[in-house]
């Protein structure tokens, strides 16, 4: 059997149905092999390798499974790097396959920069942003490398792996009966029953508990288990930003996402809690602030994480660290939890949500909220980095069956559109792709993919004619020196009507909330084809709220009226 045929059969055996990439000379054998298995696996040609990498991430996020992207050697491989970093920081399991020159064309230990055309040592480039990276120099190592790569990608804290494939290895023939296997590595050794008792004991002694749910819960496919446990224990639940869609907005225990730009009421819940059970969140600076000791100072912290390395960066000196897999611990918690009703603390949290949910409203956030209400149930949403992404998290009120995917840790502009392509193939349902006028231009070439394949991705561009997030930073810190962020100062954007027309995608412009009632808007959002909606808003936009200067997460800027703040803290 040819090595590339074996690779494809391996991917099929793992339930992978779609692969994303861009052709190149030294991956032609891999492309040819994928086409032999038509109906079992499909290869999708993006228009930039970064787009392919982001598509593989979106596919993996939507399926809570493994994505695959490939690229040729040299510039093809290096164009994947941003997507590899994105997968690493957001714990997304993606197998990246890179072509390489023939083994006899590698420079080896020669003191030269390059021997073969497009030869690049991609492994040394990506080692710090992968769980494992290997060049396969011997065809007979392919089984071991694939099995280990897959196991590394999905086990423990998931993440990306890179397999570099020299061209002569790809085209070699192997006897699969003589190949060596990989043996699985170490898994969490925590006694799950004992861990559950520690959590429930802390819960029984708390009067103001809450759950803080991170992306690890969502990415591991534990939404329903988390919901069942929260409902049985009747615990107010808050989220890190990439996990804000874990419960629908209207759920009685959903109290928003936390952090610098999080909902005020979510941060108030944390500030008033006496117990915070953290599941699958690493508690980074954007969530807890730079002065970690001031994060929820009245609360006992119980941190549950599949990655014990995250405990090396504590928040409280006396926090309880539990190294466990949520997929194992949540069922045990559900089994051991008695149904609880009528917790007065939940009513306090509901009061906070009701009184603060509109505190930072503006005309453009009202616009986003109204548009969000038009998005049908059971669709996927992707959001690009910038103001529009935060507004989606703050104001698009997630319905049952909806899911949202972001570039969270890496914060890569240009993520939304290619991730939407991957997410579509992950679930074969319509996708709404939110973008800023800056972010859409990072991977705008992927509009050709949407047009070519006629897939139901709705591209939404929130156009404030500026790089709004940076512009706001310049307004606050650089005396409104808007260098390189507004028109006439080094930044501009195209005519999106003409862009949509060039790709043959139906377009409509929405200038205000009243325009949302037009039939063409609803038709684009509910159709089975692609569409392009431009939401035109004012250039003078800011992101509120934000962390204040005193380090208290519940006291965000712009600061609230002091009497109201103290009143809410006494509830």
C-alpha positions as CSV (number, residue, x, y, z in Angstrom):
1,X,0.0,0.0,0.0
2,X,1.2,3.5,-0.8
3,X,1.9,5.7,2.3
4,X,-0.5,8.4,1.3
5,X,-3.3,5.8,0.7
6,X,-2.6,4.5,4.3
7,X,-2.8,8.1,5.6
8,X,-6.2,8.6,4.1
9,X,-7.5,5.3,5.3
10,X,-6.3,6.2,8.8
11,X,-8.2,9.5,8.7
12,X,-11.3,7.8,7.6
13,X,-11.0,5.2,10.4
14,X,-11.1,8.1,12.9
15,X,-14.4,9.5,11.5
16,X,-12.8,12.4,9.7
17,X,-14.9,13.3,6.6
18,X,-13.3,16.5,5.4
19,X,-9.8,17.8,4.8
20,X,-8.8,21.4,4.0
21,X,-5.7,22.6,2.2
22,X,-4.1,24.1,-0.9
23,X,-2.3,22.1,-3.6
24,X,1.4,22.0,-4.1
25,X,4.0,19.9,-5.9
26,X,5.0,17.8,-2.9
27,X,1.5,17.0,-1.7
28,X,0.1,15.8,-5.0
29,X,0.4,12.2,-3.9
30,X,-1.7,13.0,-0.8
31,X,-4.3,14.8,-2.9
32,X,-4.5,12.0,-5.4
33,X,-5.0,9.5,-2.6
34,X,-7.9,11.4,-1.0
35,X,-9.7,11.4,-4.4
36,X,-9.6,7.6,-4.4
37,X,-11.9,7.5,-1.4
38,X,-14.6,9.7,-2.8
39,X,-17.8,9.4,-0.7
40,X,-15.8,8.6,2.4
41,X,-13.7,11.7,2.7
42,X,-13.6,15.0,0.8
43,X,-10.7,17.4,0.1
44,X,-11.6,21.1,0.1
45,X,-9.3,23.6,-1.7
46,X,-9.2,27.0,0.1
47,X,-7.5,30.0,-1.4
48,X,-4.8,30.5,1.2
49,X,-3.1,28.0,3.6
50,X,-4.1,30.1,6.6
51,X,-7.7,29.9,5.5
52,X,-7.3,26.1,5.3
53,X,-5.8,26.0,8.8
54,X,-8.7,28.1,10.2
55,X,-11.2,26.0,8.3
56,X,-9.8,22.9,10.0
57,X,-10.1,24.6,13.4
58,X,-13.7,25.5,12.7
59,X,-14.5,22.0,11.6
60,X,-12.9,20.6,14.8
61,X,-14.7,23.1,17.0
62,X,-18.1,22.4,15.5
63,X,-17.7,18.6,15.7
64,X,-15.9,18.5,19.0
65,X,-13.5,16.3,17.1
66,X,-10.4,16.3,15.0
67,X,-9.7,18.6,12.0
68,X,-7.2,18.1,9.3
69,X,-5.4,20.6,7.1
70,X,-2.5,20.1,4.6
71,X,-0.1,22.3,2.7
72,X,2.9,21.9,0.5
73,X,6.5,22.5,1.7
74,X,8.1,25.9,2.2
75,X,5.7,28.8,2.0
76,X,2.7,26.5,2.1
77,X,3.8,25.0,5.5
78,X,4.8,28.4,6.9
79,X,1.4,29.9,5.9
80,X,-0.2,27.3,8.3
81,X,1.7,28.6,11.3
82,X,-0.9,31.2,12.5
83,X,-3.6,28.5,12.3
84,X,-1.4,26.0,14.2
85,X,-0.9,28.6,16.9
86,X,-4.6,29.3,17.0
87,X,-5.3,25.6,17.6
88,X,-2.7,25.4,20.3
89,X,-3.9,28.3,22.4
90,X,-7.6,27.3,22.0
91,X,-6.9,23.6,22.6
92,X,-8.3,22.5,19.2
93,X,-7.3,19.0,18.0
94,X,-6.0,19.5,14.5
95,X,-3.6,17.3,12.5
96,X,-1.5,19.4,10.1
97,X,0.1,17.5,7.2
98,X,2.9,19.3,5.5
99,X,4.7,18.3,2.4
100,X,8.5,18.3,2.4
101,X,11.3,17.8,-0.2
102,X,12.6,14.3,-0.8
103,X,14.7,13.0,2.1
104,X,17.7,12.9,-0.2
105,X,17.2,16.6,-0.9
106,X,17.3,17.7,2.7
107,X,20.3,19.8,3.8
108,X,20.8,17.6,6.9
109,X,23.9,18.9,8.8
110,X,25.3,20.9,5.9
111,X,26.0,24.5,7.0
112,X,23.8,26.0,4.2
113,X,20.4,27.6,4.4
114,X,18.6,25.4,1.9
115,X,19.4,22.4,-0.3
116,X,16.0,21.5,-1.9
117,X,13.7,23.9,-3.6
118,X,11.2,25.2,-1.0
119,X,13.0,23.1,1.7
120,X,12.0,24.6,5.1
121,X,12.5,23.0,8.6
122,X,8.9,23.5,9.6
123,X,9.3,21.2,12.6
124,X,11.7,23.5,14.4
125,X,9.4,26.4,13.6
126,X,6.2,24.9,15.2
127,X,7.6,22.9,18.1
128,X,6.6,25.6,20.6
129,X,3.0,25.7,19.4
130,X,2.2,22.0,19.0
131,X,1.7,19.1,21.3
132,X,3.9,17.0,19.0
133,X,5.7,17.6,15.7
134,X,7.6,15.0,13.7
135,X,9.2,14.6,10.2
136,X,8.6,11.1,8.9
137,X,12.0,10.1,7.4
138,X,11.2,6.4,7.1
139,X,8.0,5.0,5.4
140,X,7.8,2.2,8.0
141,X,7.3,4.8,10.8
142,X,4.0,6.1,9.3
143,X,1.7,4.0,11.5
144,X,3.5,4.9,14.7
145,X,3.5,8.6,13.7
146,X,-0.2,8.8,12.8
147,X,-1.3,6.9,15.8
148,X,0.8,9.0,18.2
149,X,-0.2,12.2,16.4
150,X,-3.9,11.4,16.8
151,X,-3.5,10.4,20.4
152,X,-1.6,13.5,21.2
153,X,-4.2,15.7,19.5
154,X,-7.2,14.4,21.4
155,X,-5.7,13.3,24.8
156,X,-5.4,15.4,27.9
157,X,-5.5,19.1,26.9
158,X,-6.2,18.8,23.2
159,X,-4.2,20.6,20.6
160,X,-2.5,20.6,17.2
161,X,0.1,18.2,15.8
162,X,2.3,18.5,12.7
163,X,3.4,15.6,10.5
164,X,6.0,16.6,7.9
165,X,6.0,14.2,5.0
166,X,8.9,14.1,2.5
167,X,7.8,13.5,-1.0
168,X,9.7,10.2,-1.4
169,X,8.1,8.9,1.9
170,X,4.6,9.8,0.6
171,X,5.0,7.8,-2.6
172,X,6.7,4.8,-1.0
173,X,5.0,1.4,-0.6
174,X,4.6,-0.3,2.8
175,X,3.5,-3.6,4.3
176,X,1.0,-2.5,6.9
177,X,1.3,-5.9,8.7
178,X,4.9,-5.1,9.6
179,X,4.5,-1.6,10.9
180,X,4.9,-0.7,14.6
181,X,2.1,0.7,16.7
182,X,2.1,3.5,19.2
183,X,1.1,2.7,22.8
184,X,-1.2,5.2,24.6
185,X,0.4,7.6,27.1
186,X,-0.5,8.9,30.5
187,X,-4.0,10.0,31.5
188,X,-5.5,11.7,34.5
189,X,-5.0,9.4,37.5
190,X,-7.3,11.3,39.9
191,X,-9.9,9.2,41.8
192,X,-13.0,10.5,40.2
193,X,-15.3,9.5,43.1
194,X,-13.0,11.3,45.6
195,X,-12.8,14.3,43.4
196,X,-16.6,14.5,43.1
197,X,-16.9,14.4,46.9
198,X,-14.4,17.2,47.3
199,X,-16.5,19.4,44.9
200,X,-19.8,18.5,46.5
201,X,-18.5,19.0,50.0
202,X,-17.3,22.5,49.1
203,X,-20.7,23.1,47.5
204,X,-22.6,22.0,50.6
205,X,-20.8,24.5,52.7
206,X,-21.4,27.5,50.4
207,X,-24.3,29.9,50.4
208,X,-23.3,31.9,47.3
209,X,-21.7,29.4,44.9
210,X,-21.3,29.7,41.2
211,X,-19.9,27.7,38.3
212,X,-17.3,29.2,36.0
213,X,-17.3,27.3,32.8
214,X,-14.4,27.5,30.3
215,X,-13.9,26.5,26.7
216,X,-12.7,23.1,27.8
217,X,-16.2,22.0,28.7
218,X,-17.6,23.0,25.3
219,X,-14.7,21.7,23.3
220,X,-14.9,18.3,25.0
221,X,-18.6,17.9,24.1
222,X,-19.9,18.3,27.6
223,X,-22.5,21.0,27.2
224,X,-25.4,18.8,28.1
225,X,-23.6,17.3,31.1
226,X,-22.7,20.7,32.4
227,X,-26.3,21.9,32.0
228,X,-27.7,18.8,33.8
229,X,-25.3,19.3,36.8
230,X,-26.0,23.1,37.0
231,X,-29.7,22.5,37.0
232,X,-29.6,19.7,39.5
233,X,-27.4,21.7,41.9
234,X,-29.3,25.0,41.0
235,X,-26.0,26.9,40.7
236,X,-25.6,30.3,38.9
237,X,-23.3,29.8,36.0
238,X,-20.9,32.2,34.3
239,X,-18.6,31.6,31.4
240,X,-15.3,32.6,29.9
241,X,-15.9,34.4,26.6
242,X,-15.3,31.5,24.2
243,X,-17.7,29.4,26.2
244,X,-20.5,32.0,26.5
245,X,-22.8,29.9,24.2
246,X,-22.7,26.8,26.5
247,X,-26.1,27.6,27.9
248,X,-28.8,29.6,26.0
249,X,-29.1,33.3,27.0
250,X,-32.6,32.8,28.4
251,X,-31.6,29.9,30.6
252,X,-32.4,30.7,34.2
253,X,-28.9,29.8,35.4
254,X,-27.0,31.7,32.6
255,X,-25.4,34.8,34.1
256,X,-23.2,35.8,31.2
257,X,-19.5,35.8,30.4
258,X,-16.8,37.3,32.7
259,X,-13.6,39.3,32.2
260,X,-12.4,42.6,30.9
261,X,-15.3,43.1,28.4
262,X,-17.6,40.7,30.1
263,X,-21.2,41.3,31.3
264,X,-21.2,43.5,34.4
265,X,-23.7,41.1,36.1
266,X,-21.4,38.2,35.4
267,X,-18.5,39.9,37.1
268,X,-20.8,41.0,40.0
269,X,-21.8,37.3,40.5
270,X,-18.1,36.4,40.8
271,X,-17.4,39.3,43.2
272,X,-20.2,38.3,45.5
273,X,-19.6,34.5,45.4
274,X,-18.2,32.5,48.4
275,X,-17.4,29.5,46.2
276,X,-16.4,29.4,42.5
277,X,-16.1,26.0,40.9
278,X,-14.0,26.5,37.8
279,X,-14.3,23.8,35.1
280,X,-12.1,23.9,32.0
281,X,-10.9,27.5,32.2
282,X,-7.3,28.5,32.7
283,X,-8.2,31.8,34.3
284,X,-6.1,34.1,32.1
285,X,-5.4,37.8,32.5
286,X,-8.4,38.8,30.4
287,X,-10.6,36.9,32.8
288,X,-9.3,37.7,36.2
289,X,-7.1,40.8,35.7
290,X,-3.4,41.4,36.3
291,X,-3.7,41.4,40.1
292,X,-4.9,37.9,40.5
293,X,-5.1,38.1,44.3
294,X,-8.0,40.6,43.9
295,X,-10.1,38.2,41.8
296,X,-13.2,37.2,43.8
297,X,-11.4,37.6,47.2
298,X,-14.3,36.3,49.2
299,X,-14.5,33.1,47.3
300,X,-13.0,29.7,47.8
301,X,-11.7,28.5,44.4
302,X,-12.0,24.9,43.2
303,X,-10.3,24.5,39.9
304,X,-11.0,21.4,37.7
305,X,-8.7,21.0,34.7
306,X,-7.5,18.2,32.5
307,X,-4.2,20.0,32.1
308,X,-2.4,20.0,35.5
309,X,0.1,22.5,34.1
310,X,-2.5,25.2,34.4
311,X,-2.3,24.9,38.2
312,X,1.3,26.2,38.0
313,X,-0.3,29.7,37.6
314,X,-2.5,29.9,40.7
315,X,-5.1,32.6,41.4
316,X,-5.5,32.1,45.2
317,X,-2.8,30.6,47.3
318,X,-5.3,28.3,49.0
319,X,-7.2,27.2,45.9
320,X,-8.2,23.5,45.5
321,X,-6.8,22.0,42.3
322,X,-8.4,18.9,40.9
323,X,-6.7,17.2,37.9
324,X,-9.6,15.6,36.1
325,X,-11.3,15.1,32.8
326,X,-14.7,16.8,32.8
327,X,-16.1,13.9,30.7
328,X,-15.5,11.7,33.7
329,X,-16.1,14.1,36.6
330,X,-19.4,15.6,35.4
331,X,-21.2,12.3,35.2
332,X,-20.0,11.5,38.7
333,X,-21.1,14.8,40.0
334,X,-24.6,14.3,38.4
335,X,-24.8,10.9,40.0
336,X,-24.0,12.1,43.5
337,X,-25.9,15.5,43.4
338,X,-29.2,15.8,45.2
339,X,-31.8,18.0,43.4
340,X,-31.8,21.4,45.0
341,X,-34.6,24.0,44.6
342,X,-35.3,27.5,45.7
343,X,-31.8,28.8,46.3
344,X,-32.2,32.5,47.3
345,X,-28.8,33.3,45.8
346,X,-30.1,32.5,42.3
347,X,-32.8,35.2,42.8
348,X,-30.1,37.7,43.7
349,X,-28.2,36.9,40.5
350,X,-31.3,37.2,38.5
351,X,-31.9,40.7,40.0
352,X,-28.3,41.6,39.0
353,X,-28.9,40.4,35.4
354,X,-32.1,42.3,35.1
355,X,-30.8,45.5,36.4
356,X,-27.4,45.5,34.6
357,X,-28.1,43.8,31.3
358,X,-28.7,47.2,29.5
359,X,-26.3,49.3,31.5
360,X,-23.7,49.8,28.7
361,X,-26.2,50.0,25.8
362,X,-25.6,52.2,22.8
363,X,-27.3,52.6,19.4
364,X,-24.8,50.2,17.8
365,X,-25.1,47.6,20.5
366,X,-28.9,47.8,20.3
367,X,-28.4,47.3,16.5
368,X,-26.4,44.1,17.2
369,X,-28.9,42.8,19.7
370,X,-31.8,43.4,17.3
371,X,-29.9,41.7,14.5
372,X,-29.1,38.7,16.7
373,X,-32.8,38.1,17.4
374,X,-33.2,37.5,13.6
375,X,-30.7,34.7,13.6
376,X,-32.6,31.4,13.3
377,X,-32.2,28.6,15.9
378,X,-29.9,25.7,15.2
379,X,-27.3,27.6,13.2
380,X,-23.6,28.1,13.8
381,X,-22.0,31.5,14.4
382,X,-18.4,32.4,13.9
383,X,-17.0,35.8,15.0
384,X,-13.8,37.6,14.0
385,X,-11.5,39.3,16.4
386,X,-12.2,42.9,17.3
387,X,-15.2,44.9,18.5
388,X,-17.7,42.9,16.5
389,X,-16.6,39.7,18.2
390,X,-17.1,41.2,21.7
391,X,-20.5,42.6,20.7
392,X,-21.6,39.2,19.5
393,X,-20.7,37.8,22.9
394,X,-22.3,40.7,24.8
395,X,-25.5,41.2,22.8
396,X,-26.3,38.3,20.5
397,X,-28.7,36.4,22.8
398,X,-27.9,32.7,22.0
399,X,-30.8,30.5,21.3
400,X,-31.2,26.7,21.8
401,X,-29.2,24.8,19.3
402,X,-26.9,27.7,18.3
403,X,-23.1,27.4,18.7
404,X,-20.4,30.1,18.5
405,X,-16.7,29.7,17.5
406,X,-14.0,32.3,18.0
407,X,-10.3,32.7,17.9
408,X,-9.9,33.3,21.6
409,X,-6.4,32.8,23.0
410,X,-4.5,33.7,19.8
411,X,-6.9,36.4,18.8
412,X,-6.3,36.1,15.0
413,X,-8.0,38.6,12.7
414,X,-9.3,36.9,9.6
415,X,-10.6,33.8,11.5
416,X,-14.3,34.0,11.1
417,X,-14.8,33.4,7.4
418,X,-12.6,30.4,6.9
419,X,-13.7,29.0,10.3
420,X,-17.2,29.3,9.0
421,X,-16.3,27.2,6.0
422,X,-14.9,24.4,8.2
423,X,-17.8,24.7,10.7
424,X,-20.3,24.2,7.8
425,X,-18.7,20.9,6.9
426,X,-18.6,19.9,10.6
427,X,-22.4,19.9,10.9
428,X,-23.8,20.7,7.4
429,X,-26.0,23.5,8.7
430,X,-26.0,27.3,7.9
431,X,-23.4,29.5,9.4
432,X,-23.5,33.2,10.2
433,X,-20.0,34.7,9.9
434,X,-19.5,38.0,11.8
435,X,-16.6,40.2,10.7
436,X,-15.3,43.7,11.1
437,X,-14.5,45.7,8.1
438,X,-10.8,45.1,8.9
439,X,-10.9,41.4,9.8
440,X,-12.8,40.4,6.6
441,X,-10.0,41.7,4.5
442,X,-7.5,39.3,6.2
443,X,-8.9,36.3,4.4
444,X,-11.3,37.9,2.0
445,X,-10.2,35.4,-0.7
446,X,-12.2,32.7,0.9
447,X,-15.4,34.4,-0.4
448,X,-14.4,32.6,-3.7
449,X,-14.7,29.3,-1.8
450,X,-18.2,30.2,-0.6
451,X,-19.2,31.2,-4.1
452,X,-17.7,28.2,-5.8
453,X,-19.3,25.6,-3.5
454,X,-22.5,27.5,-3.0
455,X,-22.7,26.8,0.7
456,X,-25.1,28.6,3.0
457,X,-22.7,30.9,4.8
458,X,-24.0,34.3,5.6
459,X,-21.2,36.9,5.7
460,X,-22.0,39.8,8.1
461,X,-19.7,42.8,8.0
462,X,-20.1,45.2,10.9
463,X,-18.6,48.3,9.2
464,X,-17.6,51.2,11.3
465,X,-15.0,52.3,8.7
466,X,-12.1,51.9,11.0
467,X,-10.0,49.4,13.0
468,X,-12.4,50.1,15.9
469,X,-10.7,48.3,18.8
470,X,-7.3,49.9,18.1
471,X,-9.0,53.3,17.4
472,X,-10.6,53.1,20.8
473,X,-7.3,52.4,22.4
474,X,-5.8,55.4,20.6
475,X,-8.6,57.6,21.7
476,X,-8.1,56.6,25.4
477,X,-4.3,56.6,25.4
478,X,-2.9,58.6,22.5
479,X,-4.9,61.8,22.4
480,X,-7.0,60.6,19.5
481,X,-4.0,60.1,17.2
482,X,-5.8,57.6,14.9
483,X,-2.7,56.7,12.9
484,X,-3.4,53.7,10.6
485,X,-6.9,53.0,11.9
486,X,-9.2,55.4,10.1
487,X,-9.8,56.6,6.6
488,X,-7.3,59.2,5.5
489,X,-4.8,58.1,8.1
490,X,-3.5,54.9,6.6
491,X,-6.6,52.7,6.6
492,X,-9.5,52.2,4.2
493,X,-12.0,49.5,3.2
494,X,-13.5,48.5,-0.1
495,X,-17.0,49.0,-1.4
496,X,-18.6,45.8,-0.1
497,X,-21.5,45.9,-2.5
498,X,-18.9,45.6,-5.3
499,X,-17.0,42.9,-3.5
500,X,-20.2,40.8,-3.1
501,X,-21.1,41.4,-6.7
502,X,-17.7,40.3,-7.9
503,X,-18.2,37.0,-6.1
504,X,-21.8,36.7,-7.2
505,X,-23.1,36.7,-3.6
506,X,-26.5,38.4,-2.8
507,X,-25.9,41.6,-0.8
508,X,-27.9,44.0,1.3
509,X,-27.0,47.1,3.3
510,X,-28.5,47.7,6.7
511,X,-28.1,51.2,8.1
512,X,-30.4,51.1,11.2
513,X,-32.7,48.9,13.2
514,X,-35.7,49.7,11.0
515,X,-33.9,48.3,8.0
516,X,-33.8,44.9,9.7
517,X,-37.5,44.6,8.9
518,X,-36.8,44.5,5.2
519,X,-37.7,41.2,3.5
520,X,-34.3,40.9,1.8
521,X,-32.5,40.7,5.2
522,X,-34.8,37.9,6.4
523,X,-34.5,36.1,3.1
524,X,-30.7,36.1,3.2
525,X,-30.6,34.8,6.8
526,X,-33.1,32.0,6.1
527,X,-32.1,30.9,2.6
528,X,-30.2,27.8,1.7
529,X,-27.6,29.8,-0.2
530,X,-24.8,32.3,0.6
531,X,-25.5,36.0,1.4
532,X,-23.7,39.1,2.4
533,X,-25.1,41.7,4.9
534,X,-23.3,44.9,5.6
535,X,-24.3,46.5,9.0
536,X,-23.3,50.2,8.8
537,X,-22.5,51.8,12.1
538,X,-20.8,54.9,13.4
539,X,-17.1,55.2,13.3
540,X,-17.0,56.5,16.9
541,X,-17.5,53.1,18.6
542,X,-16.0,51.9,21.9
543,X,-15.9,48.6,23.9
544,X,-17.6,49.0,27.2
545,X,-17.4,47.8,29.9
546,X,-13.7,47.2,30.7
547,X,-11.6,46.4,33.7
548,X,-11.2,49.3,36.1
549,X,-7.9,50.6,37.6
550,X,-8.5,49.2,41.0
551,X,-8.2,45.5,40.0
552,X,-11.7,44.5,41.1
553,X,-13.4,42.7,38.3
554,X,-16.9,43.7,39.4
555,X,-16.0,47.4,39.3
556,X,-15.6,48.0,35.6
557,X,-15.1,51.1,33.6
558,X,-16.9,53.4,32.9
559,X,-17.5,53.3,36.7
560,X,-21.0,53.0,37.9
561,X,-22.7,55.5,40.1
562,X,-21.2,54.7,43.6
563,X,-24.6,54.5,45.3
564,X,-25.9,52.0,42.8
565,X,-22.6,50.0,43.0
566,X,-22.8,49.7,46.8
567,X,-26.5,48.8,46.6
568,X,-25.8,46.0,44.3
569,X,-22.9,44.7,46.3
570,X,-25.2,44.5,49.4
571,X,-27.9,42.4,47.6
